[in-house]
């Protein structure tokens, strides 16, 4: 699947053109990373000033930054030489020079991915060869060095003293609304959740707090670990700016499961000053043992390098497994052909060449919907996706049935090259249990929780100005944490573009009995009363949903949300249960 690397080219046996190419790309990378860091460093001021519109703008600007810097660098390559910059021999030499330029650099892995991106923009993406690009990294992160990214606290008199010290050391420019109340709450939460033998020996514990604060949406998170010998507990303190009274601690989390949800693939990326990304990766992996490297890099906002890490993980998994790719379980979609590897928790989605009736979208419209999701705050209710061009698979790993389906549904996207199957364009996404399948084997309690989650997902998407369009149960998935997430984007649109209407009352018997609407329906018209049809075949789930979220059937519910969005209201949905919030847990008295 991948060719191994030859001995690296040295500065002495490379051409001057290759050296100029390597230096130009490295300069382009430095320009990108400096601007990335500057946008990130502004997160603290935006949080403290409660400039929530600016938060959204900065997130979108940072996402677009990488693409623009890669294009700028690719364009510059044509100006530094008169040679043909598609010459693969030049790239072999340039990679050797570049490897020496990034040797020992604190962010070498991100620099290598930048090189890959410039190469991919100029050349065909199917040239996956370690002689030309960094299929695998040229170096390993140095051991140790973590101490430079965190502050250690030890020999503290009491939990209250420790957490007071931590909050003061954060040095926010906005005052705390009630520092003593919040430190007591954090200490009480720790006493409740830590094992008694740990909390009773508090003076023996050590606490490492990452120096950089994790900013996202309307919250800031202080993240660290509590060490008890060789064991460690995660720590995350969620800080809110209530704009009137000051800063408050909204919750304190001390377990990996809840921390994993904060770093979920359904959330927007953090703004965090991780100047040495692999050090943050190493620290966070200890707290999030079930997260892949690519997931953590994604959380840090380094999405292109996350794709590099994902591909490396996929290659490694294919080498270590023997099962075949199969069609993904569930009802087949009208727009996408979806397949998966049973031993791997990812689905691969390919846009069909032709769409089944009544779908009227085009390939470019579908791609634009996915681009919208990548730029929008997913608020924990939309799955993140990664887009790939010319992704290479071993042909023998595809089941005959799946291969036949791909040949029928997406022939324009397939190319067979010897023992390789190359898919020209696809998306990858975390595999979840489709909600309609989950309900078939759910207990009454699980069904009720899923219906509540389904309604909450629709409400929270709406508050973020997203209307799913097609709200069939099969278009939502259930995560391993029991959260319901939307993942089918071909009919997604901005909520403010929708025209929510009441169903007109029929005036004649013919109108009442008509098989098709007798009234005029515009392209953006939505009739919430028809949402009941999404529960076709599952009346029990429908009854529970109507009990919990019946107002979603009323047009005025949607009109109210549209008014709030147009008035500039920005909501934030926090990545922990409502009962975990200190205001719910401890009440107003503290």
Secondary structure, 3 states (H helix, E strand, C coil): CCECCCCCCCCCCCCHHHHHHHHHHHHHHHHHHHHHHHHHHCHHHHHHCCCHHHHHHHHHHHHHHHHHHHHHHHHHHCCCCCCCCCCHHHHHHHHHHHHHHHCCCCCHHHHHHHHHHHHHHHCCCCCCECCCCCCCCCCCCCCCCHHHHEEEEECCCCHHHHHHHHHHHCCCCCCECCHHHHHHHHHHHHHHHCCHHHHCCHHHCEEEEECCCEEECCEEEEEEEEEECCEEEEEEEEEEECCCCCEEEEEEECCHHHHHHHCCCCCCCCECCCCCHHHHHHHHHHHCCCCCHHHHHHHCCCHHHHHHHHHHHHHHHHHHCCCCEEECCCCCCCCEEEEEECCCCEEEEEECCCCCCCCCCCHHHHHHHHHHHHHCCCCCCECCEEEEEEEEEEHHHECHHHHHHHHHHCHHHEEEECCEEEEEEEEEEECCEEHHHHHHCCCHHHHHHHHHHHHHHHHHHHHCCEECCCCCHHHEEECCCCCEEECCCCCCEEHHHCEECCCCCCCCHHHHHCCCCCCCCCCCEECHHHHHHHHCCCHHHHHHHHHHHHHHHCHHHHHHHHHHHHCCCCCCCCCCCHHHCHHHHCCCCC
